[in-house]
Amino acid sequence: MGRDQNILDDLKRYERLCLELADDSTMPEERAGLLVMANNYPAEITDRKFNDKTLTEKTT
């Protein structure tokens, strides 16, 4: 569980970093790209939590 939590924490950190960089960006294309990247992290977190829950339910 510890390793999984570290991965989730890292994904949240990367999301915040992308949002901060997007706020500081002066180029629209760069800002859009960073926002897209930031929006992908919550989906990855949800997917990992769902897969972990599914695996846990199947093994019990």
C-alpha angles and dihedrals in degrees: 000000000000094000091048091051090050090054092050091048090050092051091051090048092051090050092054091046092053091048091050092048091048090054090053095044119110097189116080094214092052092047091050092049093050091048091051090051091047091051091053094060097067089050090052091049091050091047093050092048092048093048091047091050092047092050091048092051093049094051096049 
